[in-house]
Amino acid sequence: MEKLKNKRVLITGASSGIGKAAAILLGQQGVELFLLARREEKLLEVKRLIGDKTKVEILVADVNDKNISEKLASFTSEKVDILINNAGLALGRDKVDHSLWEDMEGMIQTNITANFRIAHTIVPWMLKAGGGDIINLCSIAGHHTYPGGAIYCATKHAVLAFTRALREETAGKNLRVMQISPGMVDTDFSTVRFKGNSELADSVYQGMEPLLAEDIAEMMLFMLSRPRHVVIDEIITMPSAQGSPTTVVRK
């Protein structure tokens, strides 16, 4: 897609799931990719899959690193046209009175603090350069709540509010602030949530057809490829078998 060619794209959480799918798809459009994640071997695999179609740089780092802003500045030379703020996680499905504080804190740090810090770092670069695009990865949990998801839902509600406020603050400055709020997507999200328990993770998608990471990546491409005067405020998307976080029809 010619309008995206040579755009500099930073993707957090790029080693797997939606981040990986977005990197591969956008790499096919001729963008320059700057991929951030904690697992070097996974990042190298994504780079291998993209091949020589485009320039790919990788940064092995945790978005919660207190020095992440300085690392991003060095990594990207403070030049980012598109930010896909994708890194995030859920930990556990216990109710608040049985939740582990370290799980709660981990979600708050990754889903809120790191997300906001990265935007806070990059927005000034984009404004100085005359514009850019941001896609925040939210969730239907940012619109609805469910038992066992109090902290995760709260973090995604925060992302939703932050995205909307940032859009208001930057309106008219050629900076498009957008978000995608998916329902059930078959990635390693549930494996992380249940801390490697593959049986529990597999049961989440049993008897129904979830979305795929590639589905979300295609929606991102659609958002980014619209004319500059068009902002896709938000895409809320779920598999056809899902009506809400707690309404899932299984065969």
N, C-alpha and C positions, 0 to 999 in steps of 0.2 A: 504494500500500500504506500504509494508515493508520498502522501502527506505526513507519514510517520518516519520515513527514511532518514537515518542519521540522527534522530532524536535520542537524547541521552536518558535512559530509563533506569531508575533505581528501584529494585524490588527487595523488600525485606521478607525473611522467611522463604527464601527462594530455593531451598534444597529439596522440597517435597510438596505434595499436594497442589493447592491452587497457585502458590508462588512458582513452583516448577512448571506447571502447565502454562502460566502466563509468560514465563521466560521463553519457553520453547515457541509458543505462538507468536509473540512479539519479535523474537529473533528472526522469524520468517519474513517479517515486514522490513527488515534492514535497519532496525534501531541499534544503537550501541547499548549494551547491557552491563549494568553494574549490580551484581548479585551478592546479597548479604545473607549469611546464615551461620550457625554454629558448627555444622558438620562439614569439614573440608572434603571428605571423600564423596559426600552426596553432591556438593557444589561442583566438584570436578566431573562427576557423572553427568550433571545437567549441562555443563560446558561441552562435554564430549557429544552429547545428544544434539546440541545445537550445531556443532561442527564449525566449519569455516564460513558459514552463511553471514556472520557478522562479528563484530568485535565484542568479546565477553571478558569482563574483569570480575574477579571474585574477592570478597572480603570475608574472612573467617572471623566472626565476632558475634557476641551476644548483644541483642538490642538493649539489654539492661546494663551493659557496661557503662560505668559512670563517665567514661571518656568517649562515648560513642559519637558525640558531636564533632570532636576533634578528629576522630578516625574517619568519619564521613567526609569532612572537609578535605582531608588529604587524599582520600580514596577517589573522590569525584572532582577534585579541583574546584569545588563549589559551583559546579555547573550541572544542574539536573533539570531536564525539561519535563519529565514525568516521574512522579513518585507513586508507587503502588505500596501502600502501607499495609502489608499483608500479615506480618508476624502476629501471632496471638495463640491462645490456648485455653482449654478448659481442664480443670483438674477435679475429679471426683463428682459424685452425684448425691452426696450426703446432704441432709438438711443442716441448717446453720448450727443447731445445737450439737451435731455430731461431726461437723467439718473440722479438718485440721487447719490451724491458723496458717501454717506454712503454705498450704494449697491456696488459701484465700489471698494471702500476700503475693504469691507468685502470679496469680491472675491479675491482680491490681497492678503490679509492677509491669507486666508484659503488655496487657491489653490497654491499660490507660497511660501510665507514666511514660513508657517507652514510645508508644504511639504518638503522644503529645510532644515528647521531646524531639522526635525526628521531624515532625511537622514544624515545630518551633525553629529547628535548625535550618530547614530547607526553604520555608516560605520566603524569608528575606532574600535568599539567592534568586528565587524565581521572580520576585517583584523587581529586583535590581536588573534582571535580564529582560524584563518586559512581559513576563507571563509564564504560564506553565499549566500542568494538569496534576491533580492529586486524586487518587482513588483510595479511599479508606475501606478496608474489609470489615464490615459490620456483621450483623446476623439478625435473623428474625427474633432472636433473644433480645435485641435492642428495641423491639416493639411489644413483645409479649413476655410474660414471666411464667415460670413453672416450678413446682416443688423440686428441690434438689439442685436448683440452678441459681440461687439467690445472688451469689457473687458474680458468676459469669454473666447473668442477665444485667446486673448493675453495671458491670464494666462495659458491656455493649450499648446500654442506654447512654453511658458517658460518651462513647465514641460517636453515637448518633447526635447528641447535643453539641459536641465539639465540632463535628463536621458542619452542622447547620450554622453555628455561630461563625465559624471561619469563612464560610461562603458569604455570609452577610458582611463580614469585615473586609473582604477582598472583592466584593462586587464591583464591576466596572474596571477592573485592573487586569483583564485578560488572564486571570488565574481561575481555572475551572476546578471547583472542589466538589467531588462526587463520592458516592459510596454504593457498595453492593451489599445487600443483606440476604444471604442465602439461608435456606432451611437445611435439610439433611444432604450432605455431600460426602460421597464415599472417598475419604482420604485417610491418613493416619490420625486424624483428629480424635476419633474415639479410642484408638490404641493409646494415645497420650493421656486422654482423660482417665482411662482405666489402668494407667500405669503399666502397660505392656500385657494386660490380660486379654489375649486375643479372642478367647471365647466370649467374654462380655462385649468386646468391641464388635465382633461379627454379629452378635445378636441384635445390635442396633439397627442393622439394615436387613435383617432376616425377613423374608416374605414380602419384600417391596423393592421397587427399583429407585434408588436414590439418584440425585444429581451426580455428575462427575466433575472433577476439577477442570476438565477441558470445557465443560459447559460454561463455567464461571469465567474462564479465560476468554472465551468467545464474546461474552457480554462486555468484558473490559475492552476488548478490541473495538466493539461497536461504539462504546462510549467515547473512546479516544479518537475515533475516526470521524466523528461528526464535525460539521463546520464550526469554526471558532465561536460563532454567536449562539451555538446550541449547547446547553448544559443538561446532561441527563442527571437530574438531581439525585435520584436513587433508583436502583433496581431491587425490588423485593422478589425473590424467586424461590420456589419450592418444587420438589417433585410432585407429580400429579396425584400420588397416593398420600400426600401430606396436606393437612388443612391448617395445622397450627403446631407449635412445639409438642403438644400432647395428643394431637389427633392424627394418627397414622393408620391407614388401612393396609392390612397384611393379608396375603393369600394363605 
